[in-house]
Amino acid sequence: MARNGQHGTALVTGASSGIGAVYADRLARRGYDLILVARDAARLEALAERLRAAEGVAVEVLPADLGAAAGRKLIEQRLAGDAAITLLVNNAGAAVAGEIIGIDPDAAEALIMLNVVAATRLAMAAGRAFAKRGEGAIINIASVVALLPGRISGVYSATKAFVLNFSQALTQELSQSGVRVQAVLPGATRTEIWGRAGVDVNALDAAAVMGVDEMVDAALAGFDASETVTIPALPDAADWQAFEAARQALGPNLSRDHAAARYRVLSA
């Protein structure tokens, strides 16, 4: 397989700022060539110029609106057809704040199209392409609100719960294919997503907000350690392991041929 970069090419979505831009920087330092995807072509070009000069890697700018079908299709086709791509960072996303019944339904739908539909379709395209070659990795950016329903908004936390569940299922399906999947669950991170959602990040508890550079560096440390789920702020990995063990323990009793005794109506 022809590659220019030391590790092939990483395609990073939502790369114009915040988490995506830092991933681009860190991956360039590691020797990846890059394909940077976002709507803001000017910001992508500025980042690309800096990374080319600083790291000497090839950087392609690929403007696309992943909230629209045409944009998703463009990136899906690139993932399917470019054998140099070895890593997808599925980062593009947005947030909307407020109670479920108070949010504009059109805004909620747009959020789902970006956070869920785009993330799903791109991961599927990358997963199929990587599995055929027997190598590659997918990093899906979820959020700790996947475990905390209703934080920020019920719609946003639900989209991130989907990303976590989807990533875990994809991990199982691709486990024998040579393809790795990592779900990253950041806590509150100091990025532009807050302002776009109408929330002042500076009004949050500073002790609960992580800098974006530190968050991405921790996530990549988790990637290097072959974690399938990385929670950068979690002090003890055993807490997540216990949570997962409890979830798995429910399995045998979630589907049975009779209702649980507490639901049975006793005849008179």
LOSE-614212 format. One record per residue (C-alpha): residue number from 1; residue in one letter; z, y, x negated. Coordinates in nm, 2 decimals. Example, Ala and Ser with C-alpha at 12.3 -4.5 7.8 and 13.67 -1.06 7.14 Angstrom:
BEGIN
> 1,A,0.78,-0.45,-1.23
> 2,S,0.71,-0.11,-1.37
//
This chain:
BEGIN
> 1,M,0.00,0.00,0.00
> 2,A,-0.11,0.33,-0.15
> 3,R,0.17,0.58,-0.19
> 4,N,0.20,0.92,-0.36
> 5,G,0.57,0.98,-0.35
> 6,Q,0.82,0.75,-0.53
> 7,H,0.94,0.61,-0.19
> 8,G,0.63,0.68,0.02
> 9,T,0.62,0.95,0.28
> 10,A,0.89,1.05,0.52
> 11,L,0.79,1.20,0.86
> 12,V,1.07,1.44,0.98
> 13,T,1.07,1.59,1.33
> 14,G,1.25,1.91,1.42
> 15,A,1.20,2.00,1.05
> 16,S,1.18,2.38,1.08
> 17,S,1.55,2.44,1.07
> 18,G,1.90,2.29,1.08
> 19,I,1.94,1.91,1.03
> 20,G,1.57,1.84,1.00
> 21,A,1.52,2.10,0.73
> 22,V,1.81,1.97,0.53
> 23,Y,1.68,1.61,0.56
> 24,A,1.34,1.73,0.43
> 25,D,1.51,1.89,0.13
> 26,R,1.72,1.59,0.05
> 27,L,1.44,1.34,0.09
> 28,A,1.21,1.56,-0.13
> 29,R,1.48,1.55,-0.40
> 30,R,1.48,1.17,-0.37
> 31,G,1.10,1.16,-0.43
> 32,Y,0.96,1.12,-0.09
> 33,D,0.64,1.30,0.01
> 34,L,0.69,1.47,0.35
> 35,I,0.52,1.53,0.68
> 36,L,0.71,1.81,0.85
> 37,V,0.68,1.83,1.23
> 38,A,0.80,2.11,1.46
> 39,R,0.66,2.37,1.69
> 40,D,0.71,2.67,1.45
> 41,A,0.43,2.64,1.20
> 42,A,0.53,2.95,1.00
> 43,R,0.88,2.82,0.93
> 44,L,0.74,2.48,0.84
> 45,E,0.50,2.64,0.60
> 46,A,0.77,2.83,0.43
> 47,L,0.99,2.52,0.39
> 48,A,0.69,2.32,0.26
> 49,E,0.60,2.58,0.00
> 50,R,0.96,2.58,-0.13
> 51,L,0.98,2.20,-0.15
> 52,R,0.65,2.17,-0.32
> 53,A,0.75,2.42,-0.58
> 54,A,1.10,2.29,-0.63
> 55,E,1.05,1.91,-0.61
> 56,G,0.68,1.86,-0.69
> 57,V,0.62,1.64,-0.39
> 58,A,0.33,1.65,-0.14
> 59,V,0.43,1.82,0.18
> 60,E,0.21,1.83,0.49
> 61,V,0.28,2.06,0.78
> 62,L,0.20,1.91,1.12
> 63,P,0.29,2.15,1.41
> 64,A,0.35,1.97,1.74
> 65,D,0.54,2.02,2.05
> 66,L,0.72,1.69,2.11
> 67,G,0.82,1.80,2.46
> 68,A,0.46,1.78,2.56
> 69,A,0.25,1.46,2.60
> 70,A,-0.02,1.59,2.36
> 71,G,0.23,1.66,2.09
> 72,R,0.39,1.32,2.12
> 73,K,0.06,1.15,2.11
> 74,L,-0.05,1.33,1.80
> 75,I,0.26,1.21,1.61
> 76,E,0.25,0.86,1.75
> 77,Q,-0.10,0.82,1.63
> 78,R,-0.01,0.95,1.28
> 79,L,0.28,0.70,1.26
> 80,A,0.06,0.42,1.38
> 81,G,-0.22,0.49,1.14
> 82,D,-0.08,0.63,0.82
> 83,A,0.03,0.34,0.59
> 84,A,0.19,0.58,0.35
> 85,I,0.47,0.66,0.59
> 86,T,0.78,0.45,0.51
> 87,L,1.05,0.66,0.69
> 88,L,1.08,0.83,1.03
> 89,V,1.36,1.08,1.08
> 90,N,1.37,1.11,1.45
> 91,N,1.55,1.44,1.47
> 92,A,1.38,1.67,1.71
> 93,G,1.60,1.76,2.00
> 94,A,1.76,2.03,2.21
> 95,A,2.07,2.09,2.41
> 96,V,2.16,2.25,2.74
> 97,A,2.51,2.35,2.83
> 98,G,2.67,2.34,3.17
> 99,E,2.78,2.11,3.44
> 100,I,2.52,1.86,3.57
> 101,I,2.49,2.01,3.92
> 102,G,2.46,2.36,3.78
> 103,I,2.18,2.30,3.53
> 104,D,1.82,2.39,3.63
> 105,P,1.66,2.05,3.70
> 106,D,1.34,2.16,3.52
> 107,A,1.55,2.23,3.21
> 108,A,1.72,1.89,3.24
> 109,E,1.39,1.72,3.27
> 110,A,1.25,1.90,2.96
> 111,L,1.56,1.80,2.77
> 112,I,1.51,1.44,2.86
> 113,M,1.15,1.45,2.77
> 114,L,1.23,1.57,2.42
> 115,N,1.56,1.39,2.35
> 116,V,1.48,1.06,2.51
> 117,V,1.10,1.02,2.58
> 118,A,0.98,1.17,2.25
> 119,A,1.24,0.99,2.04
> 120,T,1.16,0.66,2.21
> 121,R,0.79,0.68,2.18
> 122,L,0.80,0.78,1.81
> 123,A,1.04,0.51,1.72
> 124,M,0.83,0.26,1.90
> 125,A,0.52,0.37,1.71
> 126,A,0.70,0.36,1.38
> 127,G,0.87,0.03,1.45
> 128,R,0.55,-0.14,1.54
> 129,A,0.37,0.00,1.23
> 130,F,0.66,-0.08,0.99
> 131,A,0.71,-0.43,1.13
> 132,K,0.35,-0.52,1.06
> 133,R,0.40,-0.41,0.69
> 134,G,0.74,-0.57,0.67
> 135,E,0.92,-0.26,0.55
> 136,G,1.02,0.09,0.65
> 137,A,1.32,0.27,0.81
> 138,I,1.39,0.47,1.12
> 139,I,1.67,0.73,1.14
> 140,N,1.76,0.84,1.49
> 141,I,1.98,1.14,1.53
> 142,A,2.21,1.09,1.82
> 143,S,2.55,1.26,1.86
> 144,V,2.92,1.18,1.90
> 145,V,2.89,1.30,2.26
> 146,A,2.71,0.96,2.32
> 147,L,3.08,0.84,2.32
> 148,L,3.22,1.14,2.50
> 149,P,3.04,1.18,2.84
> 150,G,3.03,1.53,2.97
> 151,R,3.09,1.72,2.64
> 152,I,2.85,2.02,2.61
> 153,S,2.68,1.89,2.93
> 154,G,2.66,1.55,3.11
> 155,V,2.28,1.56,3.07
> 156,Y,2.29,1.62,2.70
> 157,S,2.56,1.36,2.63
> 158,A,2.36,1.11,2.84
> 159,T,2.05,1.16,2.63
> 160,K,2.24,1.09,2.32
> 161,A,2.40,0.78,2.47
> 162,F,2.05,0.66,2.53
> 163,V,1.96,0.72,2.16
> 164,L,2.26,0.52,2.04
> 165,N,2.20,0.23,2.28
> 166,F,1.82,0.23,2.20
> 167,S,1.89,0.24,1.83
> 168,Q,2.13,-0.06,1.85
> 169,A,1.88,-0.26,2.05
> 170,L,1.60,-0.17,1.80
> 171,T,1.83,-0.27,1.52
> 172,Q,1.86,-0.62,1.67
> 173,E,1.49,-0.65,1.75
> 174,L,1.38,-0.55,1.40
> 175,S,1.65,-0.73,1.20
> 176,Q,1.42,-1.00,1.07
> 177,S,1.12,-0.77,1.01
> 178,G,1.23,-0.59,0.70
> 179,V,1.27,-0.26,0.90
> 180,R,1.60,-0.07,0.90
> 181,V,1.73,0.14,1.18
> 182,Q,2.02,0.39,1.15
> 183,A,2.17,0.59,1.43
> 184,V,2.35,0.91,1.31
> 185,L,2.62,1.05,1.54
> 186,P,2.71,1.40,1.41
> 187,G,2.99,1.59,1.56
> 188,A,2.96,1.97,1.62
> 189,T,2.73,2.09,1.34
> 190,R,2.66,2.45,1.24
> 191,T,2.29,2.48,1.35
> 192,E,2.07,2.69,1.57
> 193,I,2.09,2.44,1.86
> 194,W,2.41,2.61,1.98
> 195,G,2.26,2.95,2.02
> 196,R,1.95,2.80,2.20
> 197,A,2.19,2.64,2.44
> 198,G,2.37,2.96,2.51
> 199,V,2.68,2.87,2.32
> 200,D,2.84,3.08,2.04
> 201,V,2.92,2.83,1.76
> 202,N,3.16,3.07,1.61
> 203,A,3.37,3.05,1.93
> 204,L,3.43,2.68,1.86
> 205,D,3.73,2.54,1.67
> 206,A,3.62,2.59,1.31
> 207,A,3.81,2.27,1.21
> 208,A,3.57,2.08,1.44
> 209,V,3.24,2.22,1.31
> 210,M,3.07,2.07,1.01
> 211,G,2.82,2.24,0.78
> 212,V,2.47,2.10,0.81
> 213,D,2.43,2.02,0.44
> 214,E,2.75,1.82,0.44
> 215,M,2.66,1.64,0.76
> 216,V,2.32,1.53,0.63
> 217,D,2.46,1.43,0.29
> 218,A,2.72,1.21,0.46
> 219,A,2.45,1.06,0.69
> 220,L,2.23,0.97,0.39
> 221,A,2.54,0.81,0.22
> 222,G,2.57,0.60,0.53
> 223,F,2.20,0.52,0.51
> 224,D,2.24,0.41,0.14
> 225,A,2.53,0.19,0.25
> 226,S,2.30,0.02,0.50
> 227,E,2.51,0.14,0.80
> 228,T,2.34,0.09,1.14
> 229,V,2.57,0.36,1.30
> 230,T,2.70,0.65,1.09
> 231,I,2.96,0.89,1.22
> 232,P,2.99,1.15,0.94
> 233,A,3.33,1.29,1.06
> 234,L,3.50,0.96,1.13
> 235,P,3.77,0.91,0.87
> 236,D,3.81,0.53,0.91
> 237,A,3.51,0.31,0.97
> 238,A,3.75,0.04,1.10
> 239,D,3.79,0.26,1.42
> 240,W,3.42,0.22,1.50
> 241,Q,3.43,-0.14,1.41
> 242,A,3.72,-0.20,1.65
> 243,F,3.53,-0.01,1.92
> 244,E,3.23,-0.22,1.87
> 245,A,3.43,-0.54,1.87
> 246,A,3.59,-0.45,2.20
> 247,R,3.25,-0.38,2.35
> 248,Q,3.11,-0.71,2.23
> 249,A,3.42,-0.89,2.37
> 250,L,3.33,-0.77,2.72
> 251,G,3.00,-0.96,2.70
> 252,P,3.09,-1.30,2.83
> 253,N,3.25,-1.15,3.14
> 254,L,3.00,-0.89,3.24
> 255,S,2.77,-1.13,3.42
> 256,R,2.91,-1.43,3.61
> 257,D,2.83,-1.64,3.91
> 258,H,3.12,-1.50,4.12
> 259,A,3.28,-1.16,4.16
> 260,A,3.61,-1.10,3.99
> 261,A,3.91,-1.21,4.18
> 262,R,4.03,-0.85,4.24
> 263,Y,3.71,-0.78,4.44
> 264,R,3.73,-1.08,4.67
> 265,V,3.82,-1.01,5.03
> 266,L,4.08,-1.26,5.15
> 267,S,4.01,-1.40,5.50
> 268,A,4.29,-1.35,5.76
//
